[in-house]
Amino acid sequence: MNDYFRINGTTAVVTGGANGLGYEYAKALLKQNLKVIICDINENEVQLAIGNLKEFGHIFGDVVNVTSEFEVSNWVKKIVIEHGRVDYLVNNAGVVQRKTIAEMDGTEWDRVMDVNVKGTFLCSKYFAEEMVNQRSGKIINVSSIAGRKAMDLRLAYCTSKASIEHFTRTLARELGASNIRVNAIAPGYISTRMNEDMRNDPIIYGDVVNSIPLGDFGSSDDLIGTLLFLISSASDYITGQTIFVDGGVITA
Ligand SMILES: NC(=O)c1ccc[n+]([C@@H]2O[C@H](COP(=O)([O-])OP(=O)(O)OC[C@H]3O[C@@H](n4cnc5c(N)ncnc54)[C@H](O)[C@@H]3O)[C@@H](O)[C@H]2O)c1
């Protein structure tokens, strides 16, 4: 029988991989025998994550702020020297901001757009240079239900994630001829520290759960199958798509 879900590459990069979903993506990729390189902004958190992920395989990590073109371009050079290639890039680093337009100033707007959109652009740009040379690669961006659905108090976040969806489509067109796929995962309400405050407030928690057709927050495990699908040969003829893993939230 055909091995439809074959993973042909050897090396994966996950941004924002020291915590939350990025950490879980890194663990899942290590379990597929891939060499995994994470980055994050806090040295202690990067070292802690590497220490905890070691038991699952070959994990490496660096302190890199994805909003810095200097740091990202040097990081890519270092990875290519040390590891030779990058087959999969998961643009996971992200921040959320819950404020009304009146409460938010331009600096806060820039912070969300810089991490979520510019960071995805910079990592895609510099890793894609290597993927173009290799004539292979898969870029997986991280959007959100907030990219499709207007959500209260998340003006910058919703705008940034909608940008990721269109960035994904547009970059997929540009890189298709170089044999590079660009897709996105759009998680719904997944339990992580990003939404701990919502889960700790019984009224908000109740409202959110009522809006989810499948009845509860998801877990990081719910995203892993889609991630592995997107790096495997099963998705070789798919590019420019955003896959919602959201318990049905955007149907509402
Ligand atoms: N948790 C959810 O329910 C949910 C839902 C939809 C989408 N998402 C998206 O999933 C991704 C991960 O979210 P999470 O819930 O794991 O959040 P998290 O806060 O637990 O993890 C995000 C990680 O990104 C890192 N990071 C932030 N700014 C960075 C920068 N400038 N450079 C490098 N790293 C940086 C953080 O330090 C952190 O380790 C984000 O893109 C988020 O928007 C999460």
The ligand as a MOL file (V3000), in Angstrom:
LIG
                    3D

  0  0  0     0  0            999 V3000
M  V30 BEGIN CTAB
M  V30 COUNTS 44 48 0 0 0
M  V30 BEGIN ATOM
M  V30 1 N -4.1620 29.2860 22.0680 0
M  V30 2 C -5.1470 29.4140 21.2090 0
M  V30 3 O -6.3220 29.1250 21.4880 0
M  V30 4 C -4.8460 29.9260 19.8080 0
M  V30 5 C -5.9190 30.0090 18.9250 0
M  V30 6 C -5.6780 30.4500 17.6320 0
M  V30 7 C -4.3920 30.7830 17.2380 0
M  V30 8 N -3.3770 30.7010 18.1260 0 CHG=1
M  V30 9 C -2.0560 31.0700 17.6340 0
M  V30 10 O -1.1360 30.0360 17.9370 0
M  V30 11 C 0.1600 30.6140 18.1350 0
M  V30 12 C 0.7110 30.1620 19.4720 0
M  V30 13 O -0.1680 30.5930 20.4850 0
M  V30 14 P -0.1000 30.0490 21.9980 0
M  V30 15 O -1.4920 30.0150 22.4900 0
M  V30 16 O 0.7610 28.8450 22.0740 0 CHG=-1
M  V30 17 O 0.6140 31.3070 22.7100 0
M  V30 18 P 1.8260 31.3560 23.7720 0
M  V30 19 O 1.8480 32.7520 24.2800 0
M  V30 20 O 1.7130 30.2420 24.7520 0
M  V30 21 O 3.0770 31.0850 22.8580 0
M  V30 22 C 3.5390 32.0230 21.9090 0
M  V30 23 C 5.0570 31.9770 21.9060 0
M  V30 24 O 5.5280 32.9460 20.9590 0
M  V30 25 C 6.6400 33.5950 21.5590 0
M  V30 26 N 6.8680 34.9010 20.9660 0
M  V30 27 C 6.1430 36.0410 21.1620 0
M  V30 28 N 6.7150 37.0680 20.5050 0
M  V30 29 C 7.8160 36.5570 19.8790 0
M  V30 30 C 8.8300 37.1490 19.0680 0
M  V30 31 N 8.8100 38.4460 18.7670 0
M  V30 32 N 9.8140 36.3400 18.5940 0
M  V30 33 C 9.8370 35.0240 18.9040 0
M  V30 34 N 8.9140 34.4230 19.6860 0
M  V30 35 C 7.9130 35.1890 20.1680 0
M  V30 36 C 6.2630 33.7110 23.0280 0
M  V30 37 O 7.3820 34.0070 23.8450 0
M  V30 38 C 5.6470 32.3440 23.2820 0
M  V30 39 O 6.6120 31.3920 23.6640 0
M  V30 40 C -0.0100 32.1220 18.0010 0
M  V30 41 O 0.3230 32.5240 16.6830 0
M  V30 42 C -1.4870 32.3110 18.2610 0
M  V30 43 O -1.9810 33.4950 17.6690 0
M  V30 44 C -3.5620 30.2820 19.4060 0
M  V30 END ATOM
M  V30 BEGIN BOND
M  V30 1 1 1 2
M  V30 2 2 2 3
M  V30 3 1 2 4
M  V30 4 1 4 5
M  V30 5 2 4 44
M  V30 6 2 5 6
M  V30 7 1 6 7
M  V30 8 2 7 8
M  V30 9 1 8 9
M  V30 10 1 8 44
M  V30 11 1 9 10
M  V30 12 1 9 42
M  V30 13 1 10 11
M  V30 14 1 11 12
M  V30 15 1 11 40
M  V30 16 1 12 13
M  V30 17 1 13 14
M  V30 18 2 14 15
M  V30 19 1 14 16
M  V30 20 1 14 17
M  V30 21 1 17 18
M  V30 22 2 18 19
M  V30 23 1 18 20
M  V30 24 1 18 21
M  V30 25 1 21 22
M  V30 26 1 22 23
M  V30 27 1 23 24
M  V30 28 1 23 38
M  V30 29 1 24 25
M  V30 30 1 25 26
M  V30 31 1 25 36
M  V30 32 1 26 27
M  V30 33 1 26 35
M  V30 34 2 27 28
M  V30 35 1 28 29
M  V30 36 1 29 30
M  V30 37 2 29 35
M  V30 38 1 30 31
M  V30 39 2 30 32
M  V30 40 1 32 33
M  V30 41 2 33 34
M  V30 42 1 34 35
M  V30 43 1 36 37
M  V30 44 1 36 38
M  V30 45 1 38 39
M  V30 46 1 40 41
M  V30 47 1 40 42
M  V30 48 1 42 43
M  V30 END BOND
M  V30 END CTAB
M  END
